[in-house]
């Protein structure tokens, strides 16, 4: 994570991928790797890691928020809404989830109307 904080996210991503290849599969690795990939706009790569993070820590709302953001960016609105609703169920006072969910629902309506 220090590589990402030092402004070297690509190196951080490589380090996390290498750790995963070495058999290290823990929540922090999956969550941090997924978050870095999401922030880099690499949502299709981020989703499996963020989904794994939600499985490793089913009570963690933050992993569900990150997952929801990537799913939304990919146009997978129903799954994104489910992810945000799960985050709200886990942390009802989460301002981020409560503020983002209505915008997500509007995005989903617009996306469906465009098709």
CNS distance restraints for C-alpha pairs under 8 A (distance, minus, plus):
assign (resid   1 and name CA) (resid   5 and name CA) 6.38 0.50 0.50
assign (resid   1 and name CA) (resid  12 and name CA) 6.38 0.50 0.50
assign (resid   1 and name CA) (resid  32 and name CA) 7.33 0.50 0.50
assign (resid   2 and name CA) (resid   6 and name CA) 5.98 0.50 0.50
assign (resid   2 and name CA) (resid  12 and name CA) 7.76 0.50 0.50
assign (resid   3 and name CA) (resid   7 and name CA) 6.53 0.50 0.50
assign (resid   3 and name CA) (resid   8 and name CA) 5.11 0.50 0.50
assign (resid   3 and name CA) (resid   9 and name CA) 6.26 0.50 0.50
assign (resid   3 and name CA) (resid  11 and name CA) 6.56 0.50 0.50
assign (resid   3 and name CA) (resid  12 and name CA) 5.15 0.50 0.50
assign (resid   4 and name CA) (resid   8 and name CA) 4.91 0.50 0.50
assign (resid   4 and name CA) (resid   9 and name CA) 4.27 0.50 0.50
assign (resid   4 and name CA) (resid  10 and name CA) 7.75 0.50 0.50
assign (resid   4 and name CA) (resid  11 and name CA) 7.60 0.50 0.50
assign (resid   4 and name CA) (resid  12 and name CA) 5.53 0.50 0.50
assign (resid   4 and name CA) (resid  36 and name CA) 7.86 0.50 0.50
assign (resid   5 and name CA) (resid   9 and name CA) 7.70 0.50 0.50
assign (resid   8 and name CA) (resid  12 and name CA) 6.40 0.50 0.50
assign (resid   9 and name CA) (resid  13 and name CA) 6.07 0.50 0.50
assign (resid   9 and name CA) (resid  36 and name CA) 6.84 0.50 0.50
assign (resid  10 and name CA) (resid  14 and name CA) 6.26 0.50 0.50
assign (resid  11 and name CA) (resid  15 and name CA) 6.16 0.50 0.50
assign (resid  12 and name CA) (resid  16 and name CA) 6.23 0.50 0.50
assign (resid  13 and name CA) (resid  17 and name CA) 6.15 0.50 0.50
assign (resid  13 and name CA) (resid  33 and name CA) 6.05 0.50 0.50
assign (resid  13 and name CA) (resid  36 and name CA) 6.78 0.50 0.50
assign (resid  13 and name CA) (resid  37 and name CA) 7.31 0.50 0.50
assign (resid  14 and name CA) (resid  18 and name CA) 6.09 0.50 0.50
assign (resid  15 and name CA) (resid  19 and name CA) 6.19 0.50 0.50
assign (resid  16 and name CA) (resid  20 and name CA) 6.17 0.50 0.50
assign (resid  16 and name CA) (resid  29 and name CA) 6.37 0.50 0.50
assign (resid  16 and name CA) (resid  33 and name CA) 6.09 0.50 0.50
assign (resid  17 and name CA) (resid  21 and name CA) 6.17 0.50 0.50
assign (resid  17 and name CA) (resid  33 and name CA) 7.67 0.50 0.50
assign (resid  18 and name CA) (resid  22 and name CA) 6.21 0.50 0.50
assign (resid  19 and name CA) (resid  23 and name CA) 6.66 0.50 0.50
assign (resid  19 and name CA) (resid  24 and name CA) 5.55 0.50 0.50
assign (resid  19 and name CA) (resid  25 and name CA) 7.95 0.50 0.50
assign (resid  20 and name CA) (resid  24 and name CA) 4.92 0.50 0.50
assign (resid  20 and name CA) (resid  25 and name CA) 5.82 0.50 0.50
assign (resid  20 and name CA) (resid  29 and name CA) 7.65 0.50 0.50
assign (resid  24 and name CA) (resid  29 and name CA) 7.91 0.50 0.50
assign (resid  25 and name CA) (resid  29 and name CA) 6.66 0.50 0.50
assign (resid  25 and name CA) (resid  30 and name CA) 7.07 0.50 0.50
assign (resid  26 and name CA) (resid  30 and name CA) 6.43 0.50 0.50
assign (resid  26 and name CA) (resid  56 and name CA) 7.45 0.50 0.50
assign (resid  27 and name CA) (resid  31 and name CA) 5.90 0.50 0.50
assign (resid  27 and name CA) (resid  52 and name CA) 7.90 0.50 0.50
assign (resid  27 and name CA) (resid  53 and name CA) 5.36 0.50 0.50
assign (resid  27 and name CA) (resid  56 and name CA) 5.83 0.50 0.50
assign (resid  27 and name CA) (resid  57 and name CA) 6.91 0.50 0.50
assign (resid  28 and name CA) (resid  32 and name CA) 5.79 0.50 0.50
assign (resid  28 and name CA) (resid  53 and name CA) 7.85 0.50 0.50
assign (resid  29 and name CA) (resid  33 and name CA) 5.88 0.50 0.50
assign (resid  30 and name CA) (resid  34 and name CA) 5.89 0.50 0.50
assign (resid  30 and name CA) (resid  49 and name CA) 4.99 0.50 0.50
assign (resid  30 and name CA) (resid  50 and name CA) 6.30 0.50 0.50
assign (resid  30 and name CA) (resid  52 and name CA) 6.63 0.50 0.50
assign (resid  30 and name CA) (resid  53 and name CA) 5.50 0.50 0.50
assign (resid  31 and name CA) (resid  35 and name CA) 6.01 0.50 0.50
assign (resid  31 and name CA) (resid  49 and name CA) 6.65 0.50 0.50
assign (resid  31 and name CA) (resid  50 and name CA) 5.71 0.50 0.50
assign (resid  31 and name CA) (resid  53 and name CA) 5.46 0.50 0.50
assign (resid  31 and name CA) (resid  63 and name CA) 6.48 0.50 0.50
assign (resid  32 and name CA) (resid  36 and name CA) 6.10 0.50 0.50
assign (resid  33 and name CA) (resid  37 and name CA) 6.16 0.50 0.50
assign (resid  33 and name CA) (resid  46 and name CA) 7.29 0.50 0.50
assign (resid  33 and name CA) (resid  49 and name CA) 6.88 0.50 0.50
assign (resid  34 and name CA) (resid  38 and name CA) 6.06 0.50 0.50
assign (resid  34 and name CA) (resid  45 and name CA) 7.54 0.50 0.50
assign (resid  34 and name CA) (resid  46 and name CA) 4.31 0.50 0.50
assign (resid  34 and name CA) (resid  47 and name CA) 6.74 0.50 0.50
assign (resid  34 and name CA) (resid  48 and name CA) 7.75 0.50 0.50
assign (resid  34 and name CA) (resid  49 and name CA) 5.05 0.50 0.50
assign (resid  34 and name CA) (resid  50 and name CA) 5.15 0.50 0.50
assign (resid  34 and name CA) (resid  66 and name CA) 7.88 0.50 0.50
assign (resid  35 and name CA) (resid  39 and name CA) 6.15 0.50 0.50
assign (resid  35 and name CA) (resid  46 and name CA) 6.89 0.50 0.50
assign (resid  35 and name CA) (resid  50 and name CA) 7.48 0.50 0.50
assign (resid  35 and name CA) (resid  66 and name CA) 6.54 0.50 0.50
assign (resid  36 and name CA) (resid  40 and name CA) 6.16 0.50 0.50
assign (resid  36 and name CA) (resid  46 and name CA) 7.84 0.50 0.50
assign (resid  37 and name CA) (resid  41 and name CA) 6.34 0.50 0.50
assign (resid  37 and name CA) (resid  42 and name CA) 5.01 0.50 0.50
assign (resid  37 and name CA) (resid  43 and name CA) 6.44 0.50 0.50
assign (resid  37 and name CA) (resid  45 and name CA) 6.64 0.50 0.50
assign (resid  37 and name CA) (resid  46 and name CA) 5.12 0.50 0.50
assign (resid  38 and name CA) (resid  42 and name CA) 5.41 0.50 0.50
assign (resid  38 and name CA) (resid  43 and name CA) 5.07 0.50 0.50
assign (resid  38 and name CA) (resid  46 and name CA) 5.52 0.50 0.50
assign (resid  38 and name CA) (resid  66 and name CA) 7.73 0.50 0.50
assign (resid  38 and name CA) (resid  69 and name CA) 7.95 0.50 0.50
assign (resid  38 and name CA) (resid  70 and name CA) 6.06 0.50 0.50
assign (resid  42 and name CA) (resid  46 and name CA) 6.21 0.50 0.50
assign (resid  43 and name CA) (resid  47 and name CA) 6.09 0.50 0.50
assign (resid  43 and name CA) (resid  70 and name CA) 5.10 0.50 0.50
assign (resid  43 and name CA) (resid  71 and name CA) 7.33 0.50 0.50
assign (resid  43 and name CA) (resid  73 and name CA) 7.06 0.50 0.50
assign (resid  43 and name CA) (resid  74 and name CA) 6.80 0.50 0.50
assign (resid  44 and name CA) (resid  48 and name CA) 7.73 0.50 0.50
assign (resid  44 and name CA) (resid  70 and name CA) 7.66 0.50 0.50
assign (resid  44 and name CA) (resid  74 and name CA) 7.43 0.50 0.50
assign (resid  45 and name CA) (resid  49 and name CA) 7.49 0.50 0.50
assign (resid  46 and name CA) (resid  50 and name CA) 6.13 0.50 0.50
assign (resid  46 and name CA) (resid  67 and name CA) 7.84 0.50 0.50
assign (resid  46 and name CA) (resid  70 and name CA) 7.02 0.50 0.50
assign (resid  47 and name CA) (resid  51 and name CA) 5.88 0.50 0.50
assign (resid  47 and name CA) (resid  67 and name CA) 6.09 0.50 0.50
assign (resid  47 and name CA) (resid  70 and name CA) 6.43 0.50 0.50
assign (resid  47 and name CA) (resid  71 and name CA) 7.09 0.50 0.50
assign (resid  48 and name CA) (resid  52 and name CA) 6.07 0.50 0.50
assign (resid  49 and name CA) (resid  53 and name CA) 6.21 0.50 0.50
assign (resid  50 and name CA) (resid  54 and name CA) 6.37 0.50 0.50
assign (resid  50 and name CA) (resid  63 and name CA) 6.17 0.50 0.50
assign (resid  50 and name CA) (resid  64 and name CA) 7.51 0.50 0.50
assign (resid  50 and name CA) (resid  66 and name CA) 6.90 0.50 0.50
assign (resid  50 and name CA) (resid  67 and name CA) 5.34 0.50 0.50
assign (resid  51 and name CA) (resid  55 and name CA) 6.45 0.50 0.50
assign (resid  51 and name CA) (resid  63 and name CA) 7.84 0.50 0.50
assign (resid  51 and name CA) (resid  64 and name CA) 7.86 0.50 0.50
assign (resid  51 and name CA) (resid  67 and name CA) 6.56 0.50 0.50
assign (resid  52 and name CA) (resid  56 and name CA) 6.14 0.50 0.50
assign (resid  53 and name CA) (resid  57 and name CA) 6.02 0.50 0.50
assign (resid  53 and name CA) (resid  58 and name CA) 7.95 0.50 0.50
assign (resid  53 and name CA) (resid  63 and name CA) 6.16 0.50 0.50
assign (resid  54 and name CA) (resid  58 and name CA) 5.06 0.50 0.50
assign (resid  54 and name CA) (resid  59 and name CA) 7.74 0.50 0.50
assign (resid  54 and name CA) (resid  60 and name CA) 6.84 0.50 0.50
assign (resid  54 and name CA) (resid  63 and name CA) 5.69 0.50 0.50
assign (resid  54 and name CA) (resid  64 and name CA) 6.28 0.50 0.50
assign (resid  59 and name CA) (resid  90 and name CA) 6.40 0.50 0.50
assign (resid  60 and name CA) (resid  64 and name CA) 7.08 0.50 0.50
assign (resid  60 and name CA) (resid  87 and name CA) 7.64 0.50 0.50
assign (resid  60 and name CA) (resid  90 and name CA) 7.26 0.50 0.50
assign (resid  61 and name CA) (resid  65 and name CA) 6.30 0.50 0.50
assign (resid  61 and name CA) (resid  86 and name CA) 7.35 0.50 0.50
assign (resid  61 and name CA) (resid  87 and name CA) 4.36 0.50 0.50
assign (resid  61 and name CA) (resid  88 and name CA) 7.34 0.50 0.50
assign (resid  61 and name CA) (resid  90 and name CA) 5.86 0.50 0.50
assign (resid  61 and name CA) (resid  91 and name CA) 6.38 0.50 0.50
assign (resid  62 and name CA) (resid  66 and name CA) 6.29 0.50 0.50
assign (resid  62 and name CA) (resid  87 and name CA) 7.13 0.50 0.50
assign (resid  63 and name CA) (resid  67 and name CA) 6.10 0.50 0.50
assign (resid  64 and name CA) (resid  68 and name CA) 5.96 0.50 0.50
assign (resid  64 and name CA) (resid  83 and name CA) 5.30 0.50 0.50
assign (resid  64 and name CA) (resid  84 and name CA) 6.43 0.50 0.50
assign (resid  64 and name CA) (resid  86 and name CA) 7.02 0.50 0.50
assign (resid  64 and name CA) (resid  87 and name CA) 5.63 0.50 0.50
assign (resid  65 and name CA) (resid  69 and name CA) 6.23 0.50 0.50
assign (resid  65 and name CA) (resid  83 and name CA) 6.63 0.50 0.50
assign (resid  65 and name CA) (resid  84 and name CA) 5.82 0.50 0.50
assign (resid  65 and name CA) (resid  87 and name CA) 6.32 0.50 0.50
assign (resid  65 and name CA) (resid  97 and name CA) 6.90 0.50 0.50
assign (resid  66 and name CA) (resid  70 and name CA) 6.51 0.50 0.50
assign (resid  67 and name CA) (resid  71 and name CA) 6.17 0.50 0.50
assign (resid  67 and name CA) (resid  80 and name CA) 7.28 0.50 0.50
assign (resid  67 and name CA) (resid  83 and name CA) 6.81 0.50 0.50
assign (resid  68 and name CA) (resid  72 and name CA) 6.00 0.50 0.50
assign (resid  68 and name CA) (resid  79 and name CA) 7.26 0.50 0.50
assign (resid  68 and name CA) (resid  80 and name CA) 4.19 0.50 0.50
assign (resid  68 and name CA) (resid  81 and name CA) 6.90 0.50 0.50
assign (resid  68 and name CA) (resid  82 and name CA) 7.85 0.50 0.50
assign (resid  68 and name CA) (resid  83 and name CA) 5.14 0.50 0.50
assign (resid  68 and name CA) (resid  84 and name CA) 5.92 0.50 0.50
assign (resid  69 and name CA) (resid  73 and name CA) 6.24 0.50 0.50
assign (resid  69 and name CA) (resid  80 and name CA) 6.83 0.50 0.50
assign (resid  70 and name CA) (resid  74 and name CA) 6.33 0.50 0.50
assign (resid  70 and name CA) (resid  80 and name CA) 7.81 0.50 0.50
assign (resid  71 and name CA) (resid  75 and name CA) 6.38 0.50 0.50
assign (resid  71 and name CA) (resid  76 and name CA) 5.08 0.50 0.50
assign (resid  71 and name CA) (resid  77 and name CA) 6.65 0.50 0.50
assign (resid  71 and name CA) (resid  79 and name CA) 6.64 0.50 0.50
assign (resid  71 and name CA) (resid  80 and name CA) 5.11 0.50 0.50
assign (resid  72 and name CA) (resid  76 and name CA) 5.49 0.50 0.50
assign (resid  72 and name CA) (resid  77 and name CA) 5.33 0.50 0.50
assign (resid  72 and name CA) (resid  80 and name CA) 5.41 0.50 0.50
assign (resid  72 and name CA) (resid 104 and name CA) 7.28 0.50 0.50
assign (resid  75 and name CA) (resid 108 and name CA) 7.84 0.50 0.50
assign (resid  75 and name CA) (resid 111 and name CA) 7.67 0.50 0.50
assign (resid  76 and name CA) (resid  80 and name CA) 6.21 0.50 0.50
assign (resid  77 and name CA) (resid  81 and name CA) 6.01 0.50 0.50
assign (resid  77 and name CA) (resid 104 and name CA) 7.34 0.50 0.50
assign (resid  77 and name CA) (resid 105 and name CA) 7.71 0.50 0.50
assign (resid  77 and name CA) (resid 107 and name CA) 7.85 0.50 0.50
assign (resid  77 and name CA) (resid 108 and name CA) 5.48 0.50 0.50
assign (resid  78 and name CA) (resid  82 and name CA) 6.28 0.50 0.50
assign (resid  78 and name CA) (resid 108 and name CA) 7.66 0.50 0.50
assign (resid  79 and name CA) (resid  83 and name CA) 6.19 0.50 0.50
assign (resid  80 and name CA) (resid  84 and name CA) 6.28 0.50 0.50
assign (resid  80 and name CA) (resid 104 and name CA) 7.88 0.50 0.50
assign (resid  81 and name CA) (resid  85 and name CA) 6.03 0.50 0.50
assign (resid  81 and name CA) (resid 101 and name CA) 6.83 0.50 0.50
assign (resid  81 and name CA) (resid 104 and name CA) 6.96 0.50 0.50
assign (resid  81 and name CA) (resid 105 and name CA) 7.12 0.50 0.50
assign (resid  82 and name CA) (resid  86 and name CA) 6.09 0.50 0.50
assign (resid  83 and name CA) (resid  87 and name CA) 6.27 0.50 0.50
assign (resid  84 and name CA) (resid  88 and name CA) 6.22 0.50 0.50
assign (resid  84 and name CA) (resid  97 and name CA) 5.99 0.50 0.50
assign (resid  84 and name CA) (resid 101 and name CA) 6.41 0.50 0.50
assign (resid  85 and name CA) (resid  89 and name CA) 6.18 0.50 0.50
assign (resid  85 and name CA) (resid  97 and name CA) 7.88 0.50 0.50
assign (resid  85 and name CA) (resid 101 and name CA) 7.70 0.50 0.50
assign (resid  86 and name CA) (resid  90 and name CA) 6.27 0.50 0.50
assign (resid  87 and name CA) (resid  91 and name CA) 6.02 0.50 0.50
assign (resid  87 and name CA) (resid  92 and name CA) 7.80 0.50 0.50
assign (resid  87 and name CA) (resid  94 and name CA) 7.95 0.50 0.50
assign (resid  87 and name CA) (resid  97 and name CA) 6.78 0.50 0.50
assign (resid  88 and name CA) (resid  92 and name CA) 4.71 0.50 0.50
assign (resid  88 and name CA) (resid  93 and name CA) 7.39 0.50 0.50
assign (resid  88 and name CA) (resid  94 and name CA) 6.47 0.50 0.50
assign (resid  88 and name CA) (resid  97 and name CA) 6.15 0.50 0.50
assign (resid  88 and name CA) (resid  98 and name CA) 6.94 0.50 0.50
assign (resid  93 and name CA) (resid  98 and name CA) 7.87 0.50 0.50
assign (resid  94 and name CA) (resid  98 and name CA) 6.23 0.50 0.50
assign (resid  95 and name CA) (resid  99 and name CA) 5.85 0.50 0.50
assign (resid  96 and name CA) (resid 100 and name CA) 5.97 0.50 0.50
assign (resid  97 and name CA) (resid 101 and name CA) 5.89 0.50 0.50
assign (resid  98 and name CA) (resid 102 and name CA) 7.46 0.50 0.50
assign (resid  99 and name CA) (resid 103 and name CA) 7.43 0.50 0.50
assign (resid 100 and name CA) (resid 104 and name CA) 6.17 0.50 0.50
assign (resid 101 and name CA) (resid 105 and name CA) 6.20 0.50 0.50
assign (resid 102 and name CA) (resid 106 and name CA) 6.31 0.50 0.50
assign (resid 103 and name CA) (resid 107 and name CA) 6.18 0.50 0.50
assign (resid 104 and name CA) (resid 108 and name CA) 6.16 0.50 0.50
assign (resid 105 and name CA) (resid 109 and name CA) 6.28 0.50 0.50
assign (resid 106 and name CA) (resid 110 and name CA) 6.23 0.50 0.50
assign (resid 107 and name CA) (resid 111 and name CA) 6.01 0.50 0.50
assign (resid 108 and name CA) (resid 112 and name CA) 6.11 0.50 0.50
assign (resid 109 and name CA) (resid 113 and name CA) 6.08 0.50 0.50
assign (resid 110 and name CA) (resid 114 and name CA) 6.15 0.50 0.50
assign (resid 111 and name CA) (resid 115 and name CA) 6.63 0.50 0.50
